[in-house]
Amino acid sequence: MRAPNLTASGPNTGIAAADETNVGLAGEGFHLVIEADADQYVGQWNTHTYSGSNVDRARFSQLAHETGKDLWMSETGSGGNGIGGNLSMAQRLIDDMRYIQPDAWIDWQYMEEANDQWCTIRGDFAKQTYYKVKNYYVRQQCSRFIKRGYDIITSLCPQSLAAVNAARDTLVIVALNEGSATTHYIDLSLFQDLPTRSRIRAYRTSETEELTNALGSVKIDGSNLTLKLPAQSITTVVIPARAMKVEAQALLHDGGEYLIVPRQETARAITATDSKVTVEDVDYGDAQRWTLTDKGNGTYSFQNALGLRLTAHRNSNSSSLTAQKNQSSEQNFRIESIDFANYKILCANHPTYAFDLSNASSNAGTTVGTWLYADGTTTPTHRQWMLFPLTTPQVPDCIEDVQTDATRSQTVTNLNIYDLTGRRVASDNTGKANLAKGIYIMNGKKVVIP
């Protein structure tokens, strides 16, 4: 390392390392620098993304962000042909922003003479003529609308990128479609003051379009936005809406409903339809919707909409996670924040053990178990999770002032009972439902359970 020479020479110059062409190699090199106690000389971490998986991206991101230093994606490109190659590059940009979360994202080069894939401007250097290629407009679908100072926010669709501005009054959604025509259905219920369609802006680039007005592809109904995407296209929607400002821990609210999503693959979620616990493609179904219950002692339990409770099992010979309807002492977990979006979920009775993806895989069908959170073998992103809220925290209910009805019992018999989302409250086979504190609709009448 040349840091002492740089220091002695006087200029305020730092070292950026190591600009590996592959994100996985960048992570391996990072470990070696740390083991050599040389990370103190590095002022910024750089990687290229010519190759590497999203798992590699997530691991490199965690390592780099733990140091508190700047992180750049300093060079990339994908080649290809025509609009297909351009959209492939857009997917790489989206993956880099979602998983690496860099402070800067940098193309290979601005101008090229021989092709229209490795550049945004193509020129004839001898004739000194230049023109914008399709790649220029594909890039602008992101760079023109997601500006400096915007924050990238969580979106579970891998073909999307979402951001809010610093004032938290504008939401930008970029949606990519490399295949045939499709439709995206977007839930905006975590935003307030949603606009009418006339106040939304939408722009699209495709084989025949370049940042063309695409408002005709947008429909908004309450908090539900529908976006139609033609084949091989990229669309940006700009929505004036107020984002809630909540701290990470405030997102964990008693009675809240969540998807539990792996850090290294946001298109999957923890799922249980029987005793086996796996990650599957996100479908927002009852098997994936987990209600969080605050046990009052720093621990939480998880129960999905099918009535199954996550249950840890640990002895000297095995470690596992199952789902069962019966209650037990192995259903209490501690949730510790790693950074704003990501957590480790630890077994309360065995606090060094955390939710774990078997074999560090995030493929659909992978078993979720428990294992030592830090086992010294790898960066444990396969033991880190996002809790994606499906219900709004810290927002007063629109009918919270309804007077308490004469029906005040915590146990109600032989009634059709619904919560305010319209979801039927499960009851046992005797027709009874034990209700938590809250507001319910019983046979069409609003009732408060105090």
Secondary structure, 3 states (H helix, E strand, C coil): CCHHHHHHHCCCCCEEEEEEEEHHHHHHHHHHHHHCCCHHHEEEEEEEEEECCHHHHHHHHHHHHHCCCEEEEEECCCCCCHHHHHHHHHHHHHHHHHHHCCCEECCCCCEECCCCCCCCEEEECCCCEEEECHHHHHHHHHHCCCCCCCEEECCCCCCEEEEECCCCCEEEEEEEECCCCEEEEEECCCEECCCCHHHCEEEEEECCCCCEECHHHEEEECCEEEEEECCCEEEEEEEECEECCCCCHHHCCCCCEEEEEECCCCCEEEECCCCECEEEECCCCCCCCEEEEECCCCCEEEEECCCCEEEEEECCCCEEEEEECCCCHHHCEEEEECCCCEEEEEECCEEEEEEEEHHHCCCCCCEEEEEECCCCCCCCHHHCEEEEECCCCCCCCCCCCCCCCCCCCCEEECCCEEECCCCECCCCCCCEEECCCEEEEECCEEEEEC
